Amino acid sequence: MKRLLHEPMSRTTARRIENVVSGLILTLALIAFLFLFFWMFISSFKPNLLITRYPPAWAFSPTLEHYVQVFRQNPFLVYMSNSLIIALSSVGVSLAIGLPAAYSIVKYKQGPLALALLVIRMLPGISFMIPLFILYKRLGLLDTHPGIIVTHVLTVLPLITWVMLGFFEDVPGELEDAALIDGCSQLGAFTRVVIPLSVPGITAAAILSYIASWNNFIFVLILGGPKTMTLPLAVYGFLAYGQVDWGALSAAATIVTVPVLILALAVQRYLAGGLTMGAVKG
Amino acid sequence: MQTVSARPGGVEKLTPGLAERVVSLLDRRLAVILPLPAIVVMLVLMGYPFVNTLLLSIQQVDLTLTRSVFVGTDNFRKVLFEDERFRNSVFVTVYFSMASVTLELVFGMAMALVLNREFRGLGLIRTLFLLPLVATPTATSVTWMIMMEPSIGVLNYLLEILGLPPSLWIAGPTTVIPSLVMVNVWHGVPFVMLILLAGLRSLPKEPFESALIDGASKVQVFVHITLPLLRPSIVVALLFRTIDTLKVFDAIWIMTRGGPGRASETLHVYSYLTAFEFYDLGYGSAVILAFMGIILAISLVWMKVRQRSWI
């Protein structure tokens, strides 16, 4: 009995200590995980004289010279629009194909189809590149937007479908049934009830797959060229010219990364569930 | 066989309009129509290349892609039994993957336990932790390179502050894999944390309450209750991360191109080199198929573990 009486007090102190400790761990971990972004940003604003100084300079008057240089020396706006066109098109195509497929998988319990899509997600990017490379070469599709978009659909389609499985499962069946009883067709129930109810999920899936396409490197590396150069390839290109210009490199890296970070923060609520893609429901 | 269509008595329209007939036809075939585009796309985009990779792997294709010789299983025999470079890449891949995934599990578990509580700003903090997972690998890789520069990089500066000797990072043959592991762990911990956190959140409360009443310590509770209950989530996190780590290409190709020497030449890098640097497309196909085989074997294990009832 006595022990029980003392329990609440010792427990609150223990909890307080625990809170402090875990707060400390959290802070340290956050610093460790976000330091790279911090360093990327400040390097991109560092004057050239300070950028190769050791020990590294932490305080300086920021300059935009690297950004000016990146845009002046390279058609960076073209690379940006390439990235944008490829990502938007592959996401659009994949939504049109993937949403009905995801609904059908949930509605008619088509497990094998989900499995096939999962296998694509598991396979490395290079798996199908040799035949596609040969085919593209014959058809003149190398370094063309449609050619690249098709390969991006390969990564984006499984992602969209799998993210949507979770969201479609969560749509209450009663609402669909109600629509059917009111004389709606099954197709109508899908387009007029299920889709509108899943708009937040569709947005999240679209943004996540947009990021996946935006980040993609290997498809453009193998099948692309100067006309289809996307931002990641442009950043990679900065490494190729012998003496690496650190300032321009970090400016280019920042230009690629910032849109992704903004999108990720915008879909905060769904990011966790989307990223685990059916591995857990969340 | 005649299908008897039993119409409920209340229905008055006996001859439905064309539009309605189309809709009802669509409805009856919906299970086929809805997934059809996806199935066609997959057959074309996966089936065609897969069959072709198989065909190429039993040929010797010359550089101009115009002539090829049938060589049977020669390519596979060479890949599996004679190719020292392939063997090296398997070793490098296993070393890189096992080190990465083990560390990711430890750190991911720690982060999940710390985040498994209610406090203000949890959502934002969790999102901030996820940024390494979503950030463009190309951009983060070049930043790692800047930070790992041996003579003026900030990481050696931090080591110096801590009183540790400087490292060669990705420039050293023995430090290159640990450095790449660090990069991969940084990228992968958020994913492990997410899965384990979701797992922790869904655990039943009762075992923990009764353990507390029995006076069990935190460590005892973790070892004897949390870990066993969390097993499914751990397995899922491990398998997903194993597969994604085996597949890592961008970071390694950008930072080291498999070097110094062949110290960081993983299977994916070696596949890329044979196919698209040496343009040995027949042999490259065999290497890629061996690589795919390894990944698919691990995926199969994962599917066995999966819990969704209809898979």
Chai-1 contact restraints between the chains, C-beta under 6 A:
chainA,res_idxA,chainB,res_idxB,connection_type,confidence,min_distance_angstrom,max_distance_angstrom,comment,restraint_id
A,S22,B,V114,contact,1.0,0.0,6.0,A-B,restraint_1
A,I25,B,V114,contact,1.0,0.0,6.0,A-B,restraint_2
A,L26,B,V114,contact,1.0,0.0,6.0,A-B,restraint_3
A,F33,B,F129,contact,1.0,0.0,6.0,A-B,restraint_4
A,F33,B,P132,contact,1.0,0.0,6.0,A-B,restraint_5
A,L36,B,T143,contact,1.0,0.0,6.0,A-B,restraint_6
A,W39,B,M147,contact,1.0,0.0,6.0,A-B,restraint_7
A,M40,B,T143,contact,1.0,0.0,6.0,A-B,restraint_8
A,T52,B,I152,contact,1.0,0.0,6.0,A-B,restraint_9
A,Y54,B,I152,contact,1.0,0.0,6.0,A-B,restraint_10
A,P55,B,Y157,contact,1.0,0.0,6.0,A-B,restraint_11
A,P56,B,V154,contact,1.0,0.0,6.0,A-B,restraint_12
A,P56,B,Y157,contact,1.0,0.0,6.0,A-B,restraint_13
A,I97,B,P37,contact,1.0,0.0,6.0,A-B,restraint_14
A,I97,B,A38,contact,1.0,0.0,6.0,A-B,restraint_15
A,I97,B,V41,contact,1.0,0.0,6.0,A-B,restraint_16
A,P100,B,L34,contact,1.0,0.0,6.0,A-B,restraint_17
A,A101,B,P35,contact,1.0,0.0,6.0,A-B,restraint_18
A,A101,B,A38,contact,1.0,0.0,6.0,A-B,restraint_19
A,S104,B,L34,contact,1.0,0.0,6.0,A-B,restraint_20
A,S104,B,P35,contact,1.0,0.0,6.0,A-B,restraint_21
A,Y108,B,A31,contact,1.0,0.0,6.0,A-B,restraint_22
A,K109,B,W310,contact,1.0,0.0,6.0,A-B,restraint_23
A,G111,B,W310,contact,1.0,0.0,6.0,A-B,restraint_24
A,G111,B,I311,contact,1.0,0.0,6.0,A-B,restraint_25
A,L113,B,P35,contact,1.0,0.0,6.0,A-B,restraint_26
A,M122,B,I243,contact,1.0,0.0,6.0,A-B,restraint_27
A,M122,B,I295,contact,1.0,0.0,6.0,A-B,restraint_28
A,M122,B,S299,contact,1.0,0.0,6.0,A-B,restraint_29
A,P124,B,K247,contact,1.0,0.0,6.0,A-B,restraint_30
A,P124,B,H268,contact,1.0,0.0,6.0,A-B,restraint_31
A,I126,B,S271,contact,1.0,0.0,6.0,A-B,restraint_32
A,I126,B,Y272,contact,1.0,0.0,6.0,A-B,restraint_33
A,S127,B,M292,contact,1.0,0.0,6.0,A-B,restraint_34
A,F128,B,P49,contact,1.0,0.0,6.0,A-B,restraint_35
A,I130,B,A275,contact,1.0,0.0,6.0,A-B,restraint_36
A,I130,B,L281,contact,1.0,0.0,6.0,A-B,restraint_37
A,I130,B,S285,contact,1.0,0.0,6.0,A-B,restraint_38
A,P131,B,P49,contact,1.0,0.0,6.0,A-B,restraint_39
A,P131,B,N52,contact,1.0,0.0,6.0,A-B,restraint_40
A,P131,B,T53,contact,1.0,0.0,6.0,A-B,restraint_41
A,L132,B,P49,contact,1.0,0.0,6.0,A-B,restraint_42
A,I134,B,L65,contact,1.0,0.0,6.0,A-B,restraint_43
A,L154,B,L45,contact,1.0,0.0,6.0,A-B,restraint_44
A,S185,B,V23,contact,1.0,0.0,6.0,A-B,restraint_45
A,S185,B,D27,contact,1.0,0.0,6.0,A-B,restraint_46
A,Q186,B,D27,contact,1.0,0.0,6.0,A-B,restraint_47
A,Q186,B,L30,contact,1.0,0.0,6.0,A-B,restraint_48
A,L187,B,L26,contact,1.0,0.0,6.0,A-B,restraint_49
A,L187,B,D27,contact,1.0,0.0,6.0,A-B,restraint_50
A,I211,B,V134,contact,1.0,0.0,6.0,A-B,restraint_51
A,N215,B,T136,contact,1.0,0.0,6.0,A-B,restraint_52
A,F217,B,T138,contact,1.0,0.0,6.0,A-B,restraint_53
A,F217,B,D250,contact,1.0,0.0,6.0,A-B,restraint_54
A,I218,B,F249,contact,1.0,0.0,6.0,A-B,restraint_55
A,I222,B,F276,contact,1.0,0.0,6.0,A-B,restraint_56
A,P232,B,T136,contact,1.0,0.0,6.0,A-B,restraint_57
A,P232,B,T138,contact,1.0,0.0,6.0,A-B,restraint_58
A,V235,B,T138,contact,1.0,0.0,6.0,A-B,restraint_59
A,V235,B,A139,contact,1.0,0.0,6.0,A-B,restraint_60
A,V235,B,V142,contact,1.0,0.0,6.0,A-B,restraint_61
A,Y236,B,T138,contact,1.0,0.0,6.0,A-B,restraint_62
A,Y236,B,I254,contact,1.0,0.0,6.0,A-B,restraint_63
A,W246,B,I146,contact,1.0,0.0,6.0,A-B,restraint_64
A,L249,B,V142,contact,1.0,0.0,6.0,A-B,restraint_65
A,A253,B,A139,contact,1.0,0.0,6.0,A-B,restraint_66
A,A253,B,V142,contact,1.0,0.0,6.0,A-B,restraint_67
A,A253,B,T143,contact,1.0,0.0,6.0,A-B,restraint_68
A,V256,B,T136,contact,1.0,0.0,6.0,A-B,restraint_69
A,V256,B,A139,contact,1.0,0.0,6.0,A-B,restraint_70
A,T257,B,A135,contact,1.0,0.0,6.0,A-B,restraint_71
A,T257,B,T136,contact,1.0,0.0,6.0,A-B,restraint_72
A,T257,B,A139,contact,1.0,0.0,6.0,A-B,restraint_73
A,V260,B,V134,contact,1.0,0.0,6.0,A-B,restraint_74
A,V260,B,A135,contact,1.0,0.0,6.0,A-B,restraint_75
A,V260,B,T136,contact,1.0,0.0,6.0,A-B,restraint_76
A,A264,B,V134,contact,1.0,0.0,6.0,A-B,restraint_77
A,Q268,B,T127,contact,1.0,0.0,6.0,A-B,restraint_78
A,L271,B,L130,contact,1.0,0.0,6.0,A-B,restraint_79
A,A272,B,L194,contact,1.0,0.0,6.0,A-B,restraint_80
A,T276,B,L194,contact,1.0,0.0,6.0,A-B,restraint_81
A,T276,B,I195,contact,1.0,0.0,6.0,A-B,restraint_82
A,A279,B,I195,contact,1.0,0.0,6.0,A-B,restraint_83
A,A279,B,V236,contact,1.0,0.0,6.0,A-B,restraint_84
A,A279,B,F240,contact,1.0,0.0,6.0,A-B,restraint_85
A,V280,B,I195,contact,1.0,0.0,6.0,A-B,restraint_86
A,V280,B,A198,contact,1.0,0.0,6.0,A-B,restraint_87
A,G282,B,A198,contact,1.0,0.0,6.0,A-B,restraint_88
